[in-house]
Amino acid sequence: MDQASFQSFIKTVLIIVLVYYLFKFTFKLLAPYLLNKAVNKVSENFQKQQQAYQNQHNQQTQKPDFESELKQNKIPKEKKKVGEYIDFEEVE
C-alpha cells in the first residue's frame, strides 16, 4: 500500500483552507448584491399582486352583481331542528 506523504497532506490542508477563505471572501462581496436583487424581485411580485387585486376589485365594483341581489332578496330557509338542549347536572 502506498502511504500519503506529509507534504501531500500539508498541501491538501492548505488547498482546503484556501478554498474556504476564497469562498468566504467572495460571499461577502456578492451577498449584498444578491440580497438586494432578491428584495427587489419580491417587491415587484408584491406590487404586481396588489395591482391585480386592485384591478379585480375595481372591475367587481363597476359591474352590477345581479346574482348577489337575488340571493339577498330570497327568504332565508329555516334551519333544520336537531333537538332540545338538555342541561346535565353533576350528581355527588
TORPA-4810 file (N, C-alpha, C, O; in nm, 3 decimals):
<nodes>
NODE_1_0.083_-0.119_0.000_0.000_0.000_0.000_0.087_0.124_0.000_0.194_0.130_0.061_M
NODE_2_0.035_0.222_-0.071_0.105_0.350_-0.072_0.055_0.435_0.044_-0.065_0.440_0.072_D
NODE_3_0.148_0.500_0.108_0.110_0.589_0.216_0.127_0.733_0.170_0.218_0.766_0.095_Q
NODE_4_0.036_0.816_0.217_0.043_0.956_0.179_0.161_1.020_0.252_0.186_0.992_0.369_A
NODE_5_0.231_1.104_0.180_0.344_1.171_0.242_0.296_1.292_0.321_0.184_1.341_0.301_S
NODE_6_0.380_1.339_0.408_0.348_1.454_0.490_0.329_1.578_0.404_0.246_1.663_0.435_F
NODE_7_0.406_1.589_0.296_0.397_1.705_0.207_0.261_1.710_0.137_0.201_1.816_0.124_Q
NODE_8_0.213_1.595_0.092_0.083_1.594_0.024_-0.030_1.625_0.123_-0.129_1.687_0.086_S
NODE_9_-0.015_1.581_0.246_-0.114_1.612_0.349_-0.120_1.763_0.375_-0.228_1.821_0.381_F
NODE_10_-0.005_1.826_0.389_0.002_1.971_0.412_-0.056_2.045_0.291_-0.129_2.143_0.306_I
NODE_11_-0.023_1.998_0.173_-0.073_2.059_0.051_-0.226_2.053_0.046_-0.291_2.151_0.010_K
NODE_12_-0.283_1.939_0.081_-0.428_1.921_0.082_-0.494_2.013_0.184_-0.596_2.075_0.155_T
NODE_13_-0.438_2.022_0.303_-0.493_2.109_0.407_-0.488_2.254_0.362_-0.584_2.328_0.383_V
NODE_14_-0.377_2.296_0.302_-0.365_2.434_0.255_-0.467_2.465_0.144_-0.524_2.574_0.141_L
NODE_15_-0.489_2.371_0.056_-0.587_2.391_-0.051_-0.727_2.406_0.008_-0.804_2.492_-0.034_I
NODE_16_-0.760_2.322_0.106_-0.891_2.330_0.170_-0.909_2.465_0.241_-1.014_2.527_0.230_I
NODE_17_-0.807_2.509_0.312_-0.814_2.638_0.382_-0.825_2.752_0.281_-0.903_2.845_0.301_V
NODE_18_-0.748_2.746_0.173_-0.752_2.849_0.071_-0.890_2.857_0.004_-0.941_2.967_-0.017_L
NODE_19_-0.949_2.744_-0.028_-1.081_2.741_-0.089_-1.185_2.797_0.008_-1.275_2.869_-0.034_V
NODE_20_-1.173_2.763_0.136_-1.265_2.813_0.237_-1.261_2.965_0.244_-1.365_3.030_0.241_Y
NODE_21_-1.142_3.022_0.254_-1.129_3.168_0.265_-1.169_3.238_0.135_-1.225_3.347_0.139_Y
NODE_22_-1.141_3.177_0.021_-1.185_3.233_-0.106_-1.337_3.238_-0.114_-1.395_3.339_-0.156_L
NODE_23_-1.401_3.130_-0.075_-1.547_3.125_-0.073_-1.604_3.229_0.022_-1.701_3.298_-0.012_F
NODE_24_-1.546_3.240_0.139_-1.591_3.337_0.238_-1.577_3.481_0.186_-1.666_3.563_0.206_K
NODE_25_-1.466_3.510_0.121_-1.441_3.644_0.068_-1.538_3.679_-0.044_-1.595_3.788_-0.046_F
NODE_26_-1.557_3.586_-0.137_-1.648_3.613_-0.248_-1.793_3.624_-0.201_-1.871_3.701_-0.256_T
NODE_27_-1.829_3.547_-0.098_-1.964_3.556_-0.045_-1.988_3.692_0.019_-2.096_3.749_0.006_F
NODE_28_-1.887_3.745_0.088_-1.901_3.878_0.148_-1.917_3.985_0.041_-1.988_4.083_0.062_K
NODE_29_-1.853_3.966_-0.072_-1.866_4.064_-0.180_-2.000_4.053_-0.252_-2.060_4.154_-0.288_L
NODE_30_-2.046_3.931_-0.273_-2.167_3.909_-0.353_-2.296_3.911_-0.272_-2.403_3.931_-0.329_L
NODE_31_-2.290_3.890_-0.142_-2.411_3.881_-0.060_-2.497_4.007_-0.067_-2.618_3.995_-0.087_A
NODE_32_-2.441_4.127_-0.053_-2.529_4.245_-0.061_-2.597_4.258_-0.197_-2.715_4.295_-0.204_P
NODE_33_-2.526_4.229_-0.303_-2.584_4.236_-0.437_-2.697_4.134_-0.452_-2.804_4.168_-0.502_Y
NODE_34_-2.675_4.011_-0.409_-2.775_3.906_-0.422_-2.898_3.935_-0.336_-3.011_3.914_-0.379_L
NODE_35_-2.875_3.984_-0.213_-2.988_4.016_-0.126_-3.069_4.132_-0.182_-3.192_4.131_-0.175_L
NODE_36_-3.001_4.233_-0.236_-3.070_4.347_-0.294_-3.155_4.303_-0.413_-3.269_4.347_-0.429_N
NODE_37_-3.100_4.215_-0.494_-3.174_4.165_-0.610_-3.295_4.083_-0.566_-3.402_4.094_-0.626_K
NODE_38_-3.280_4.001_-0.462_-3.391_3.920_-0.412_-3.500_4.009_-0.354_-3.619_3.983_-0.376_A
NODE_39_-3.463_4.111_-0.280_-3.561_4.202_-0.220_-3.637_4.277_-0.330_-3.758_4.294_-0.320_V
NODE_40_-3.567_4.321_-0.432_-3.632_4.390_-0.543_-3.731_4.299_-0.615_-3.840_4.343_-0.652_N
NODE_41_-3.695_4.174_-0.633_-3.783_4.080_-0.703_-3.909_4.054_-0.620_-4.019_4.050_-0.675_K
NODE_42_-3.893_4.036_-0.489_-4.008_4.014_-0.402_-4.097_4.138_-0.402_-4.219_4.127_-0.403_V
NODE_43_-4.035_4.254_-0.399_-4.112_4.379_-0.402_-4.192_4.393_-0.531_-4.308_4.434_-0.528_S
NODE_44_-4.131_4.360_-0.644_-4.202_4.365_-0.772_-4.319_4.268_-0.776_-4.427_4.303_-0.824_E
NODE_45_-4.298_4.147_-0.725_-4.406_4.049_-0.722_-4.521_4.098_-0.635_-4.638_4.081_-0.669_N
NODE_46_-4.487_4.159_-0.521_-4.590_4.211_-0.432_-4.668_4.322_-0.500_-4.791_4.327_-0.489_F
NODE_47_-4.599_4.411_-0.569_-4.666_4.520_-0.638_-4.757_4.467_-0.750_-4.866_4.520_-0.771_Q
NODE_48_-4.712_4.364_-0.821_-4.795_4.304_-0.926_-4.922_4.243_-0.866_-5.031_4.258_-0.921_K
NODE_49_-4.907_4.174_-0.753_-5.023_4.114_-0.689_-5.120_4.221_-0.640_-5.242_4.205_-0.655_Q
NODE_50_-5.068_4.328_-0.584_-5.153_4.438_-0.538_-5.226_4.502_-0.655_-5.345_4.533_-0.646_Q
NODE_51_-5.156_4.521_-0.765_-5.217_4.581_-0.884_-5.326_4.490_-0.939_-5.433_4.538_-0.978_Q
NODE_52_-5.301_4.361_-0.944_-5.401_4.266_-0.993_-5.523_4.266_-0.901_-5.636_4.261_-0.949_A
NODE_53_-5.500_4.272_-0.772_-5.611_4.276_-0.677_-5.693_4.404_-0.695_-5.816_4.401_-0.694_Y
NODE_54_-5.624_4.517_-0.712_-5.694_4.644_-0.731_-5.776_4.641_-0.861_-5.891_4.687_-0.863_Q
NODE_55_-5.718_4.588_-0.966_-5.790_4.578_-1.094_-5.914_4.489_-1.079_-6.022_4.523_-1.128_N
NODE_56_-5.898_4.377_-1.012_-6.010_4.285_-0.993_-6.118_4.352_-0.907_-6.237_4.340_-0.936_Q
NODE_57_-6.077_4.420_-0.803_-6.172_4.487_-0.715_-6.247_4.598_-0.789_-6.367_4.616_-0.772_H
NODE_58_-6.174_4.673_-0.871_-6.237_4.781_-0.948_-6.337_4.725_-1.049_-6.443_4.784_-1.070_N
NODE_59_-6.305_4.614_-1.112_-6.395_4.554_-1.209_-6.522_4.502_-1.140_-6.631_4.513_-1.196_Q
NODE_60_-6.507_4.447_-1.021_-6.623_4.395_-0.949_-6.714_4.508_-0.904_-6.837_4.492_-0.906_Q
NODE_61_-6.658_4.621_-0.865_-6.742_4.731_-0.818_-6.811_4.801_-0.934_-6.917_4.862_-0.915_T
NODE_62_-6.754_4.795_-1.053_-6.814_4.861_-1.168_-6.931_4.781_-1.224_-7.029_4.841_-1.269_Q
NODE_63_-6.924_4.650_-1.221_-7.029_4.566_-1.276_-7.138_4.546_-1.170_-7.106_4.516_-1.055_K
NODE_64_-7.264_4.561_-1.209_-7.370_4.530_-1.112_-7.377_4.379_-1.092_-7.370_4.301_-1.188_P
NODE_65_-7.391_4.339_-0.970_-7.392_4.197_-0.937_-7.536_4.153_-0.910_-7.587_4.165_-0.799_D
NODE_66_-7.601_4.102_-1.015_-7.741_4.063_-1.005_-7.759_3.937_-0.923_-7.861_3.919_-0.857_F
NODE_67_-7.661_3.849_-0.926_-7.672_3.724_-0.852_-7.677_3.751_-0.702_-7.758_3.691_-0.631_E
NODE_68_-7.593_3.841_-0.654_-7.593_3.868_-0.510_-7.722_3.937_-0.469_-7.771_3.916_-0.358_S
NODE_69_-7.781_4.021_-0.558_-7.908_4.086_-0.527_-8.019_3.981_-0.517_-8.105_3.991_-0.429_E
NODE_70_-8.017_3.883_-0.605_-8.118_3.777_-0.599_-8.104_3.696_-0.471_-8.204_3.659_-0.409_L
NODE_71_-7.982_3.669_-0.432_-7.959_3.592_-0.310_-8.005_3.669_-0.188_-8.059_3.610_-0.094_K
NODE_72_-7.986_3.800_-0.187_-8.026_3.881_-0.073_-8.178_3.892_-0.064_-8.232_3.901_0.046_Q
NODE_73_-8.248_3.893_-0.177_-8.393_3.908_-0.178_-8.465_3.779_-0.141_-8.582_3.786_-0.102_N
NODE_74_-8.402_3.664_-0.151_-8.465_3.538_-0.117_-8.489_3.530_0.033_-8.413_3.584_0.114_K
NODE_75_-8.595_3.461_0.068_-8.625_3.439_0.210_-8.532_3.331_0.261_-8.520_3.225_0.199_I
NODE_76_-8.466_3.356_0.372_-8.373_3.253_0.423_-8.449_3.129_0.467_-8.557_3.137_0.525_P
NODE_77_-8.390_3.014_0.437_-8.453_2.888_0.472_-8.440_2.865_0.623_-8.341_2.905_0.685_K
NODE_78_-8.540_2.800_0.678_-8.537_2.769_0.820_-8.439_2.654_0.841_-8.438_2.556_0.767_E
NODE_79_-8.358_2.670_0.943_-8.260_2.565_0.971_-8.330_2.442_1.029_-8.432_2.452_1.096_K
NODE_80_-8.273_2.331_1.001_-8.327_2.204_1.047_-8.311_2.195_1.198_-8.202_2.216_1.251_K
NODE_81_-8.421_2.162_1.268_-8.414_2.149_1.413_-8.363_2.010_1.446_-8.415_1.910_1.398_K
NODE_82_-8.261_2.007_1.529_-8.199_1.881_1.563_-8.260_1.823_1.689_-8.281_1.702_1.696_V
NODE_83_-8.289_1.904_1.786_-8.348_1.854_1.910_-8.334_1.958_2.019_-8.290_2.070_1.995_G
NODE_84_-8.372_1.918_2.139_-8.366_2.010_2.252_-8.228_2.007_2.314_-8.151_1.913_2.298_E
NODE_85_-8.201_2.115_2.386_-8.075_2.121_2.461_-8.106_2.073_2.601_-8.197_2.124_2.666_Y
NODE_86_-8.031_1.976_2.646_-8.051_1.920_2.778_-7.931_1.956_2.863_-7.817_1.929_2.826_I
NODE_87_-7.959_2.016_2.979_-7.854_2.054_3.071_-7.839_1.946_3.176_-7.931_1.921_3.253_D
NODE_88_-7.724_1.882_3.178_-7.700_1.777_3.274_-7.634_1.835_3.397_-7.547_1.921_3.386_F
NODE_89_-7.675_1.789_3.516_-7.615_1.834_3.641_-7.533_1.721_3.697_-7.565_1.603_3.679_E
NODE_90_-7.426_1.760_3.766_-7.342_1.658_3.829_-7.408_1.607_3.956_-7.464_1.685_4.033_E
NODE_91_-7.402_1.479_3.977_-7.456_1.418_4.098_-7.339_1.379_4.186_-7.247_1.308_4.144_V
NODE_92_-7.345_1.428_4.311_-7.233_1.395_4.401_-7.268_1.283_4.494_-7.185_1.243_4.576_E
</nodes>
